[in-house]
């Protein structure tokens, strides 16, 4: 499988990268292909692909936030059209709407969302809508204002969900396919000061990882209610874990959460609303910014940003526990992993 590894090009978050790494991944072995791509893009730390896998989209996680489109194939990705401003700053996540007609982006710095139309060739148009969140939370350092951290579509109910760390809210929107504008449907409040960051959806439930409370919050999307909060690590004196990514195993039995500040991966059993912490295993490096499961669900990959490594694990199908394969790719400041 082909994979794209987003990275930080600025100093202070691991070794500064020249761009993203394009790699082949097979049975836990990650092999770079060619030179770094997307050179000149400031902090292309999160990536998304079109449904047909022919167009790669990247955030520019800088003050004047932007997104760009790149044609991908056997060679080096080439730009499609021009980069488009998001209307905010510090974009940190993006996704392609299931219609294939719009790119959705969350800007952490400004706490805003943007919608960009996708042309027939995959290039991006000027934003059709920029939504500014309002509010704050009880943590004066991290929640002085809104901080949109993820935007993804709930394909079963059709809502666009945005997790905002600064306002302790998961916002639900409807997207007008004709105009590319978002309309607020409702706001799902999570525990004050918890800081929702990323989420995954299965059936009627969303599993939201909270960065500031180090929990997985279970939300019933049919009633818009929080039904459970489960810790992602045991308080053993090492301090908060500030988790980042959350992934759901291929068979839906286990959740995987990257506990960045304590350098481990939490494994949680899941059965609808019932979630329980099973174990934590060392991540094999420092500050796991992202986790990704291979397409078969057999392997798990950890982007250890501060130690400049992608570490491979094999999943035990019975226990759900990740076991190190001993394969480590040295690559500067990996921040996300995307399979193509």
PyMOL commands that set and color helices and strands:
alter all, ss='L'
color gray80, all
select helices_A, chain A and resi 260-262+305-307
alter helices_A, ss='H'
color red, helices_A
select strands_A, chain A and resi 2-7+21-26+29-32+47-49+55-60+66-71+78-85+91-96+102-107+112-118+124-132+148-153+160-164+169-176+181-189+196-202+205-210+215-220+225-231+243-248+254-259+264-271+274-282+288-293+299-304+309-315+322-330+334-339
alter strands_A, ss='S'
color yellow, strands_A
deselect
rebuild
show_as cartoon
